[in-house]
């Protein structure tokens, strides 16, 4: 196994607590659209790109037009809830990023969210400058769990997949990284690890502090 040189971070649910904000937005929009079983539908969409989410929503709404309308409404509501409640960093984010950078790891973001949202959210959180590259959902044609976004991220650093580790919170994210040949640490947020994730993930930790300690210990061995 090659030495791990870079750590690739998902954003939503790993770096920032955007998913709890998104869930509130989806619940509000579901009331407006009379959409049932929103908790189940929302979890199916976690980690997916905007386009892929719209395609999935068509199963539950009246075709592509209404699915796109619902998705647009959740985007509008996100800004409302963001202003109401703010956007928090996930536990131990700053400590994790600082310790990994000091240990010599290169850091990058790999998010299904569009660049127009990724950049301001990371800047508002004060962690934007930790990252060398950003690979976002609008830069790829196939969303997680397809490996395209992780292959593109590794390439953006000039590294091979086996020189990178990923940190993800969702099953789709873990599948995407593993399908790209990248060792993936899972730090679950909304979706707990199941048997599939315990098989696919390199390690599963409760928080980013544990993940950083594991990676740094490995680098020192």
N, C-alpha and C positions, 0 to 999 in steps of 0.2 A: 504494500500500500504506500502510495506517495504521501509525503508530508502535507498536512493541511496548511494552506497558505492564506486562505480567505474564508470569511464567514458571510453567508448570504442570508439576509433577514427578510422574511415576510413583514409587512407593515401592520395590517389590520389584525388586532388580536395578539400580536407579538410585541411590536414596539408601542403602538397606541391603542387605547381602549375605544376604537371606533366602532367595534361590532355591537357593543351595548347601545351606543347612540343609534346605529343603523336599525337595531331591533325595535327601538321605540318608534322610529320613522315608519318602518314597515307595518307595525301594529296600527298606527294612526291612518296610514294609507289604506290598510285592509278594511278598516271601519268605513271609510269613504266609498270603497269599491265593493263592499259586501263580500269580501273574500274570506272564506273559512279556512281553518287549519293553518293559520299564518305562521305559527311557530315551526311546524314541520316543513313548510315551504321555505321559510327563511334559512333553516339549517341546511337544506339542499343547495342553497345558493352561496353559502359561505365559501370564500376562496375562489369564486368564479368571476370571470370578466363581465363587464356590462353587457356585451352582446350575447354571451352565453347565458347570462341570467335572464335576459329578455326572451330568449328561445325557450328556456325552461318554464317561464311564467305563462307562456302560451298554452300550456297544458291545463292551466287553472283559470285562465281568463278568456275572453271572447276574441281570440286571434291576436295577430301581431300588433295591430294598432292599439288595442286596449292594453296589451302587455307593455308596450313602449310607453304608453301614457302612465301606467302605474309606476314604471321605473323612473320616469321623469318626476313624478310626484314625490317619490321617496328622496330624490336628489334635492328637491326644493325643501322638503321637510328636514333634511339633514342639516342644512344651513340654519334653519330655525332652531332646531334642538341644540346644535353646536353653540349658538349664541345664548340659549337658555341655560345649558348645563356645562358648557366648556368641553374640552377634550383632554382627557388625562393620559399620561404615559402609563404603560403597564409596569407592574412592580419590578424594581431593580434594573430598569432600562439604562439609566445613566451609568450606574456602577458597572454593568455588563459591558457596555460599549467602551468605557474608559479602560477597563482592565484588559479587554481584548486588544485594543489599540496599543497599549503599553507593552503587551506581550508580543507585538509585531505582526498581528493578523491584519490583513486588508479587509475592509468592510464594504458591503454593498447592499442595496435594497432590491428586492424582487417582489413586486406587488401587482396583483390583478387590477388594482385601482388605477385610474387614469392619472397621468403626470400632472394635469391641472389641479388635482386634489392632493396628490402625494407631496409635492413641493411645499405648498403653504402649510400643510398640516405638520410636516417634519420641522419646518422653520419655526412655526408657532411653539412647538414643543422644545425647541432649542437643541435639537440633535442632528439637524441637517448636515452640518459640517463634518460629522464623523464618517460620512460615507463617500467612497470614491466614485461609484457609478450607481445609476438608478435604471432598472429595467421595469417598465410599467405595462399595464394591460393594453394600452393603445399602441404599443410597439410590437405586438405579436398578432398573429392571425388565429391562433388556437390557444384557448385558456387552460389553466390548470383543471384537470390533472395531466393534460398533455405536457411533455417535457420541454416544449419550445422555449418558454420564458426562462427556464433555468439554464438551458444550453446557451441562450443568448447572453445571459448574465455572466456566466463563466467566460464566454468569449470576450465580453466587454472588459474583462480584467486581464485578458491574454493568458488565461489559465485553462487547463483541462478540467473536466468535471471531477476527476478523482483528486484534484488538488483543493477542492472546495468542500465546505460543510454548509448545510442549510439549517435554519431554525424556523419551524412552522408550527401553527396551532391547529390547523384543520386537516382532515383526511385528504381532501383534494390537493392541498399544498404538499403534504408528505408524499403522496403518489407522484406528483409532478417532479419533485426533486429526485426521488428514487428512480423514476423512469428515465431521468437524465443521467443516471449513474453517479449521483451525488449522495453522500452520506447525510441523512437528515435526522436532526434532533427534534422531537416533538415536545412542545410545552403547551398542553391543551388549554383552551379558553372555554368556549361555549360547548364544544363537542368533546366528550371524554374519549380517551383511547380505548379502542376495542381490540379484539384478537387480531384483526388485520393490521392495525397500527402497531401493535406490539411485535408483530412479525416483520413489518416493513421498516419501522423506524430504527435508526442506529441506537438511540437512547431516548427515554421518556423522562422528563424532569418536571417538577412542580413549578419552577420559576426560572428566570433568566440567570439568576445568580448561580444556581446549580449547573446550568448549561455552560456558563463561562468558566467555572472552576474545572469542569471536566475537560474542556478544550485546552485550557492553559496547562493542566497537568499532563495531558497528552503531548503538548508541544515541548515540555521540559524533559520528557522521557527519552 
